[in-house]
Amino acid sequence: MSSYSERARAILPGGVNSPVRAWNGVGGEPVPIVEAHGSRIVDAEGREMIDLVASWGPAILGHAHPTVVAAVKEAAARGLSFGATTEAEVELAELIRERYAPAERVRLVSTGTEATMTAIRLARAATGRHKFIKFAGCYHGHSDALLVAAGSGLATSGVPDSAGVTPGAAQDTIVLPYGDEAALTAAFAEHGSEVAAVITEAAPANMGVVAPPAGFNRLISTLCRNEGAVMILDEVLTGFRAGPAGYWGVERDHDVAADLDPWTPDLVTFGKVIGGGLPVAALGGRRDLMEQLAPLGPVYQAGTLSGNPVAVAAGLATMRLLTDEVHGRVAEAATSLRDGVSGALTAAGITHAVGSAGTLFSIFLGLESAPVTFEQVAGQDTAAFARLFHALRREGVALPPSAYEAWFVSAAHTASDVDHIVATVAAWAQSERDSRGA
Ligand SMILES: Cc1ncc(COP(=O)(O)O)c(C=O)c1O
């Protein structure tokens, strides 16, 4: 253990400020990062690596884009925080609505957790109902009612998924298997008049990347509308990353091309990309719902640093730079990396599946076909992933330290970055095949 790790563990629980940063899923000790530029990060031992973590999503332009850094410096020089509305906040909210029409009104907050927590509160207030439905394997932040696992029977109350969450906080959360239309329809048949909301990731990306089965999001939308419940689409991870209008936009474009009326969420949550690496998240949605937030309505929500001017400057600069052309570059890098890695694994006979949603993807080692439910995801070979993770680190590639995460690319990833990663995966796959055969 390095002296840094010892020092970190002596003050920060587990040596980290967020559990995903620990290497519990792959073994070993993380080395602190000292800087990051473009597609590269540099650790405290001076090792430069091609980064596929992207701060868990925000760094879609690559790290420390000069225009974003300049905007942050300029905003900071004008004052770090005012506790009052600024023009830039209005502009960022307008930009979100311009690109994502269902966000008729927008409230900026600091974290995705705040956004989803507020969305649930708002849905409960608007419907006068208490229960809501979530799906196993979808992550919506760490507020109590959302840290709930499936109970013993389907469509029953959930049970706490973290110590410290009370049965009371969990009892109104119904947890269903992801993508299971029959379970969803049955839950509405049993509890319809009590269901305030269904919350779902637009495309699950916290159990690896899962493509929503065709029509699943639409079914949620239809059931919510028919039963008087609120559809909360969580785009904290996918928003302005999976595509120019998030994963909702991917399905909308598909529907329009197929001559179908697009479905629309009632509330939507954003985070990550809209802050460009600083803490900005947002709740958006139907005007009649959003205007129930204080000070217009009775639903309380507040934040000392909400819409912080320095954070908003980073978000605004990022969003302005995020043109269709830039999204095209992200898509190109993601597609060539995904296909290259999968091809290299196939060539070596390594069983794997690819999960793909817009420009997000992940690789499931040991699975024969792309999973949909958390149960299927859990069948992947996490020990093989840990070997791949460390092999890539040794060759200067930083994957997220968990088999349950997306492989995040940015507009700064070049063709030679992709070639290096694919070649490294190919070499690992050959040696993995040889050692399995031995
Ligand atoms: C889909 C989704 N929702 C909510 C959150 C919580 O966001 P935050 O970590 O900003 O609280 C995350 C974080 O990874 C997420 O991926």
The ligand as an ORCA input file, in Angstrom:
! r2SCAN-3c Opt
* xyz 0 1
  C     -28.760      7.682    -13.522
  C     -28.233      8.397    -12.310
  N     -29.074      9.065    -11.505
  C     -28.660      9.718    -10.419
  C     -27.332      9.732    -10.075
  C     -26.870     10.473     -8.860
  O     -26.156     11.604     -9.223
  P     -25.098     12.257     -8.192
  O     -23.978     11.296     -8.056
  O     -24.736     13.555     -8.867
  O     -25.846     12.482     -6.916
  C     -26.405      9.059    -10.873
  C     -24.970      9.039    -10.518
  O     -24.183      8.296    -11.037
  C     -26.863      8.382    -12.028
  O     -26.030      7.711    -12.839
*
